[in-house]
């Protein structure tokens, strides 16, 4: 029998991966650390730790591990590329560009590095450069469907006629994952050509393929989650904790469904000289899901552990959030905007921790919003986003929870309709600034001229002046959108009776 003392650095590294495959997070972490102790001049154990942390939503910790990986082995291309993507994901744009360039200097024939560079150039609003990077990646490795799919998504900006034909030929011989990638890309390309039936069919096929790799959306489980939060976070719950929390009014949270105008709203605010748009932060989710560790109670998960948090622990959460969310903000920023749409789940925590925070709630016609969600390749956790019935059901539950927060949380919540913003930008911009307590600046009307990186699917829309063609776009697909149309109808009838 081989004792742990006899294991080499390579043995420990391989053991780390074995434990990771077995779902033993702690054991894998320990094995990778033992590998580093045995040989500190190798990057791969640091990469292993970073990937574990990333899968656990600890993105900043993962980035720091990848930095250690490049220090351990400066010529490791994979570590450089992953560090570049980590920088990019957390908004460190110049650092990301530097690492991609460094990786290409070490290996000019890396298709994966060109794909990452193309994604960064998209974030920066450079479609032609992005297209060149994707085409280079395709030449280097035609099997990397991410490059072709991303190129198809640039159809508004570059000629991709040849690539459409190539994607259609390839489609049926691919894995479900790659079918989904190309399906979403083809949908965007056909939509740009105004071939709406073909576009819908491509999106529908992509969603069918994506569902093969994820659990089905559980309506009953979702409904139970909504009801349990409404029961737990009652009016009396907040009343008992009314004097708790951090008094800071620096945090601003933009919430709503994805594709409801959250990126546009953040871009308007970020154009103000005293406001910093931090992007879609995972900080609040990390703090919420980390409360069992804070309490030393592994058996009670969030939100059921919320009543057990002490006033001191709530204050600590506030300090940690402010430090993490403001890492990249300029020191004179009076407001820091977190535009993670799904933070609507965490308004109970926000009400406890930041009673003076401003909440901007973005909404959009569910027929437009729901269809737009259907066209996007979201992560597997958003399994509700691949089916129109599921999207309609999720929307109804989200609205019920938002109505609850508006009644009991005590938070300042401003409702902003996407349709109102595109119809009257100046009026809505003034409402936003008044709400967050900032003076008027004309810059907010020129939000599309900002050179900041935008990482959401709305990256191209917010680089253009306001346009109204996105209103009622659902009519181009009306024959396909029965569940969304019925949901909108039912909502209108309820409003008429209230």
C-alpha positions in Angstrom: 0.0 0.0 0.0 1.4 3.4 -1.0 1.3 6.0 1.8 0.6 9.6 1.2 4.2 10.4 2.0 5.3 8.4 -1.0 3.1 10.3 -3.5 4.9 12.5 -6.1 3.7 15.9 -7.2 2.2 14.2 -10.3 0.5 11.6 -8.2 -1.1 14.3 -6.0 -2.2 16.2 -9.1 -3.9 13.1 -10.7 -5.5 12.3 -7.3 -6.9 15.8 -7.3 -8.6 15.2 -10.6 -9.9 11.8 -9.4 -11.4 13.4 -6.3 -12.9 16.2 -8.4 -14.6 13.7 -10.7 -16.0 11.9 -7.6 -17.5 15.2 -6.4 -15.0 15.5 -3.4 -14.3 19.3 -3.6 -12.4 19.5 -0.3 -10.3 16.4 -1.1 -9.5 17.6 -4.5 -8.4 21.0 -3.1 -6.2 19.3 -0.6 -4.6 17.0 -3.3 -3.8 20.0 -5.6 -2.2 21.8 -2.6 -0.1 18.8 -1.8 1.0 18.7 -5.4 2.2 22.3 -5.2 4.1 21.6 -2.0 5.9 18.8 -3.8 6.8 20.9 -6.8 6.1 24.7 -6.8 7.4 25.2 -10.3 4.4 23.7 -12.1 1.2 25.6 -13.1 -1.3 22.8 -13.5 -2.1 22.3 -9.8 -2.8 26.0 -9.4 -5.1 25.7 -12.5 -6.8 22.7 -10.9 -7.6 24.8 -7.8 -8.7 27.7 -9.9 -11.2 25.6 -11.8 -12.6 24.2 -8.5 -13.0 27.7 -7.2 -14.5 28.9 -10.4 -17.1 26.1 -10.4 -18.0 27.2 -6.8 -18.6 30.8 -7.9 -15.4 32.1 -6.2 -14.2 34.0 -9.3 -11.8 36.4 -7.7 -10.1 33.6 -5.7 -9.8 31.7 -9.0 -8.2 34.6 -10.7 -5.6 34.9 -8.0 -4.8 31.2 -8.3 -4.3 31.6 -12.1 -1.9 34.5 -11.4 0.0 32.1 -9.2 0.0 29.5 -12.0 1.6 32.0 -14.4 4.3 32.9 -11.8 5.0 29.2 -11.2 5.4 28.5 -15.0 5.5 31.7 -17.1 5.5 29.7 -20.3 2.3 27.7 -19.6 -0.1 28.8 -22.4 -3.2 27.3 -20.8 -2.6 29.2 -17.6 -2.1 32.4 -19.5 -5.3 31.9 -21.6 -7.4 31.0 -18.5 -6.0 34.0 -16.6 -6.9 36.2 -19.6 -10.5 34.9 -19.5 -10.7 35.3 -15.8 -9.5 38.9 -16.1 -12.1 39.5 -18.8 -14.9 38.0 -16.8 -14.1 40.3 -13.8 -13.7 43.4 -15.9 -9.9 43.8 -16.0 -9.8 44.5 -19.7 -6.2 45.7 -20.1 -4.9 42.8 -18.1 -7.0 40.4 -20.2 -5.6 41.8 -23.5 -2.1 41.6 -22.1 -2.5 37.9 -21.2 -4.1 36.9 -24.5 -1.2 38.6 -26.4 1.3 36.9 -24.1 -0.4 33.5 -24.8 -0.3 34.1 -28.5 3.4 35.0 -28.3 4.1 31.7 -26.6 1.8 29.7 -29.0 0.7 31.6 -32.2 -1.3 28.5 -33.3 -3.7 28.3 -30.4 -7.3 28.3 -31.6 -8.6 28.6 -28.1 -6.6 31.8 -27.5 -8.0 33.4 -30.6 -11.5 32.5 -29.5 -10.9 34.2 -26.2 -9.4 37.2 -27.9 -12.4 37.4 -30.2 -14.8 37.4 -27.2 -12.8 40.2 -25.6 -12.9 42.3 -28.8 -16.7 41.7 -28.9 -17.0 43.0 -25.4 -15.0 46.1 -26.5 -17.3 46.7 -29.5 -14.7 45.7 -32.2 -16.7 43.4 -34.5 -14.2 43.3 -37.4 -11.3 42.5 -35.1 -13.4 39.8 -33.4 -14.4 38.3 -36.7 -10.8 38.1 -37.8 -9.9 36.4 -34.5 -12.7 33.8 -35.0 -11.8 33.1 -38.6 -8.2 32.6 -37.6 -9.4 30.1 -34.9 -11.5 28.2 -37.5 -8.5 27.9 -39.8 -6.3 26.6 -36.9 -8.9 24.2 -35.6 -12.2 23.7 -37.6 -13.5 21.5 -34.8 -13.9 24.4 -32.4 -17.5 25.3 -33.0 -17.4 28.2 -30.5 -15.5 30.2 -33.1 -18.0 29.5 -35.9 -21.0 30.2 -33.6 -19.5 33.5 -32.4 -18.8 34.5 -36.0 -22.5 33.8 -36.9 -23.5 36.1 -34.1 -21.7 39.0 -35.8 -23.9 38.9 -38.9 -25.1 42.4 -38.3 -21.6 43.7 -38.7 -19.7 41.4 -41.1 -20.5 39.3 -44.1 -20.9 35.7 -43.0 -22.7 34.1 -46.0 -20.1 31.4 -46.4 -20.1 30.6 -42.7 -23.9 30.1 -42.7 -23.6 27.4 -45.4 -20.8 25.8 -43.5 -22.8 25.7 -40.2 -25.9 24.3 -41.9 -23.8 21.4 -43.4 -22.2 20.6 -40.1 -25.2 20.9 -37.8 -26.5 17.3 -37.6 -23.2 15.6 -37.2 -22.3 17.4 -33.9 -22.6 16.8 -30.2 -25.7 18.3 -28.5 -23.4 21.1 -27.0 -22.1 22.1 -30.5 -25.5 21.8 -32.1 -26.8 24.3 -29.5 -23.9 26.6 -30.2 -24.4 26.7 -33.9 -28.2 26.8 -33.6 -28.1 30.0 -31.6 -25.6 31.5 -34.1 -27.7 30.5 -37.1 -30.8 31.9 -35.5 -29.1 35.3 -35.2 -27.9 35.1 -38.8 -31.3 34.2 -40.2 -32.9 36.9 -38.0 -30.6 39.5 -39.5 -31.7 38.3 -42.9 -35.4 38.7 -41.9 -35.9 34.9 -42.4 -38.0 34.8 -39.2 -39.4 31.2 -39.5 -35.9 29.9 -40.2 -34.6 31.9 -37.3 -37.2 30.5 -34.9 -36.6 27.0 -36.0 -32.8 27.4 -35.5 -33.4 28.8 -32.0 -35.9 26.0 -31.2 -33.4 23.3 -32.3 -30.6 24.9 -30.3 -32.8 24.8 -27.2 -33.8 21.2 -27.8 -30.1 20.3 -28.0 -29.3 22.3 -24.9 -32.0 20.6 -22.9 -30.3 17.2 -23.5 -27.4 18.3 -21.3 -29.5 19.8 -18.4 -32.1 18.8 -15.9 -35.7 19.7 -16.8 -37.1 22.8 -15.2 -39.1 21.8 -12.1 -42.3 23.9 -11.9 -43.3 22.6 -8.5 -39.9 23.0 -7.0 -39.7 26.6 -8.4 -43.1 27.5 -7.0 -42.2 26.0 -3.6 -39.0 28.2 -3.6 -41.1 31.3 -4.3 -43.6 30.5 -1.5 -40.9 29.6 1.0 -39.2 33.0 0.4 -42.4 34.8 0.8 -43.2 33.0 4.0 -39.7 33.4 5.4 -39.1 37.1 4.5 -42.3 38.4 6.0 -43.1 42.0 7.0 -42.4 41.0 10.7 -39.0 39.6 9.7 -37.9 42.9 8.3 -39.5 44.9 11.1 -37.5 43.0 13.7 -34.3 43.9 11.8 -35.1 47.4 10.7 -32.2 49.0 12.5 -29.6 46.5 11.3 -27.3 46.6 8.3 -24.9 49.1 6.7 -26.2 52.6 6.3 -24.3 53.2 3.0 -26.3 54.4 0.0 -23.5 53.6 -2.4 -24.8 50.3 -3.7 -27.3 50.3 -6.5 -28.9 47.0 -7.7 -30.5 46.6 -11.1 -32.7 43.5 -11.1 -35.3 41.9 -13.4 -35.3 39.1 -15.9 -32.4 38.8 -18.3 -33.0 40.8 -21.6 -35.3 43.3 -19.8 -33.1 46.3 -20.3 -30.7 45.9 -17.4 -27.6 46.5 -19.5 -29.1 49.6 -21.1 -30.0 51.0 -17.7 -26.5 50.3 -16.3 -24.9 51.9 -19.4 -26.9 55.1 -18.9 -25.9 55.3 -15.2 -22.2 54.4 -15.9 -22.0 57.3 -18.3 -22.4 59.6 -15.3 -19.1 60.9 -13.8 -20.1 59.9 -10.3 -21.3 56.4 -11.0 -19.5 53.2 -11.6 -21.1 50.2 -13.5 -19.6 47.1 -12.0 -21.4 44.7 -14.3 -23.0 41.4 -13.3 -21.4 40.6 -10.0 -21.6 37.2 -8.3 -20.7 38.8 -4.9 -24.2 38.8 -3.5 -24.9 35.2 -4.5 -21.6 34.2 -2.9 -22.4 35.9 0.3 -25.9 34.4 0.4 -24.8 30.9 -0.3 -21.9 31.3 2.1 -24.1 32.0 5.1 -24.1 28.4 6.4 -20.3 28.5 6.6 -20.5 31.8 8.4 -22.9 30.3 10.9 -21.0 27.0 11.2 -24.1 25.1 10.1 -23.7 22.9 7.1 -27.2 21.5 7.4 -29.2 24.6 6.8 -28.8 26.3 3.4 -29.8 29.7 2.2 -32.4 31.2 2.6 -33.5 29.1 5.6 -30.5 30.2 7.6 -31.3 33.9 7.2 -33.2 34.1 10.5 -30.1 32.8 12.4 -27.8 35.6 11.2 -26.9 38.0 14.0 -26.7 41.8 13.7 -22.9 41.6 13.7 -22.9 39.0 11.0 -25.2 41.1 8.8 -22.8 44.1 9.3 -19.9 41.9 8.3 -21.7 40.9 5.1 -22.3 44.5 4.3 -18.6 45.4 4.7 -17.5 42.4 2.6 -20.0 43.3 -0.2 -18.8 46.9 -0.3 -15.2 45.9 -0.5 -15.7 43.2 -3.2 -18.2 45.2 -5.4 -16.1 48.3 -5.3 -12.7 46.7 -6.2 -12.6 48.3 -9.6 -14.6 51.4 -8.9 -12.9 54.8 -8.9 -12.5 56.3 -5.4 -14.8 59.2 -6.0 -17.7 57.1 -7.2 -20.8 57.9 -5.2 -22.8 55.0 -6.6 -21.6 51.5 -7.6 -24.1 49.6 -9.8 -24.4 45.8 -9.6 -26.5 44.7 -12.6 -26.9 41.0 -11.9 -30.6 40.6 -13.0 -31.2 37.5 -10.9 -30.4 39.4 -7.7 -34.2 39.8 -7.4 -33.9 36.5 -5.5 -31.7 38.2 -3.0 -33.7 41.4 -2.2 -34.4 39.9 1.2 -30.7 39.8 2.0 -30.2 43.3 0.5 -33.0 44.7 2.7 -31.3 43.3 5.8 -27.8 44.4 4.8 -28.3 47.7 2.9 -31.6 49.3 3.9 -30.6 52.5 2.1 -29.7 50.8 -1.2 -31.5 51.8 -4.4 -33.2 49.0 -6.4 -33.9 49.6 -10.0 -36.4 47.0 -11.3 -36.3 46.6 -15.1 -39.3 45.1 -16.9 -40.2 44.5 -20.5 -43.2 43.1 -22.4 -42.9 39.3 -21.7 -43.5 38.6 -25.4 -40.3 40.5 -26.4 -38.4 39.6 -23.2 -39.3 36.0 -23.2 -38.5 35.4 -26.8 -35.2 37.2 -26.4 -34.3 34.9 -23.5 -35.2 32.0 -25.8 -32.6 33.1 -28.3 -29.7 33.2 -25.9 -27.3 30.4 -24.8 -27.4 30.9 -21.1 -25.7 28.6 -18.6 -27.2 25.3 -17.7 -28.4 26.6 -14.3 -31.0 28.7 -16.3 -32.7 25.5 -17.5 -36.0 27.4 -17.5 -34.8 29.5 -20.5 -35.0 26.8 -23.2 -38.7 26.4 -23.4 -41.4 29.0 -23.9 -43.8 27.5 -21.4 -41.1 27.4 -18.8 -40.1 31.0 -19.5 -43.8 32.1 -19.0 -44.0 30.1 -15.7 -40.7 31.6 -14.4 -41.9 35.1 -15.3 -45.1 34.6 -13.3 -43.2 33.4 -10.3 -40.6 36.2 -10.5 -43.4 38.8 -10.7 -45.1 37.4 -7.6 -41.8 37.5 -5.6 -41.1 41.1 -6.8 -44.6 42.2 -5.7 -43.8 40.7 -2.3 -40.5 42.6 -2.0 -42.2 45.9 -3.0 -44.8 45.5 -0.2 -42.7 44.2 2.8 -38.9 44.8 2.2 -38.9 48.6 3.0 -36.4 49.1 0.1 -36.5 52.0 -2.3 -37.5 50.3 -5.6 -37.9 52.2 -8.9 -39.8 50.4 -11.7 -38.3 51.1 -15.2 -40.0 49.8 -18.3 -37.8 49.1 -21.3 -40.4 50.4 -23.6 -40.5 53.8 -21.7 -36.7 54.1 -21.9 -36.5 53.6 -25.7 -39.5 55.9 -26.2 -38.3 58.7 -24.0 -34.6 58.4 -23.1 -34.1 61.8 -21.5 -37.2 61.5 -19.3 -36.1 58.0 -18.1 -32.5 59.1 -17.6 -33.7 62.0 -15.4 -35.9 59.5 -13.4 -32.9 57.3 -12.9 -30.6 60.0 -11.7 -33.2 61.5 -9.4 -33.7 58.1 -7.9 -30.1 57.4 -7.2 -29.5 60.9 -6.0 -27.1 62.2 -8.7 -27.3 65.6 -10.6 -28.1 65.7 -14.3 -25.2 65.3 -16.8 -25.7 65.3 -20.6 -23.2 62.4 -20.9 -26.0 60.0 -19.9 -27.7 60.6 -23.2 -24.5 59.5 -25.1 -24.2 56.2 -23.3 -23.5 54.5 -26.6 -20.2 56.3 -27.0 -18.7 54.6 -23.9 -15.6 52.5 -24.5 -16.2 50.3 -21.5 -16.3 46.5 -22.0 -19.8 45.0 -22.0 -20.1 41.3 -21.4 -23.8 40.6 -21.8 -25.7 39.6 -25.0 -26.8 43.3 -25.2 -23.2 44.4 -25.9 -24.0 45.6 -29.5 -27.3 47.3 -28.7 -25.9 49.5 -26.1 -23.2 50.7 -28.5 -25.9 52.3 -30.7 -28.1 55.3 -30.0 -31.6 54.4 -28.7 -33.7 52.6 -31.4 -37.3 51.5 -31.2 -37.2 48.5 -33.5 -36.7 46.2 -30.5 -40.2 47.1 -29.3 -42.9 44.6 -30.3 -40.3 42.5 -32.2 -42.3 39.5 -31.0 -44.8 40.2 -33.8 -42.3 38.9 -36.3 -42.5 35.5 -34.5 -46.2 35.7 -33.4 -47.2 32.3 -34.8 -44.6 30.6 -32.7 -45.0 32.4 -29.3 -48.3 31.0 -28.0 -47.2 30.5 -24.3 -45.8 34.0 -24.1 -48.8 35.6 -25.7 -51.1 33.7 -23.4 -49.1 34.8 -20.3 -49.2 38.4 -21.4 -53.0 38.2 -22.0 -53.6 36.6 -18.6 -51.6 39.4 -16.9 -53.5 42.1 -18.7 -56.8 40.5 -17.7 -55.7 40.4 -14.0 -54.6 44.0 -14.1 -58.0 44.9 -15.6 -59.7 43.4 -12.6 -57.6 44.9 -9.9 
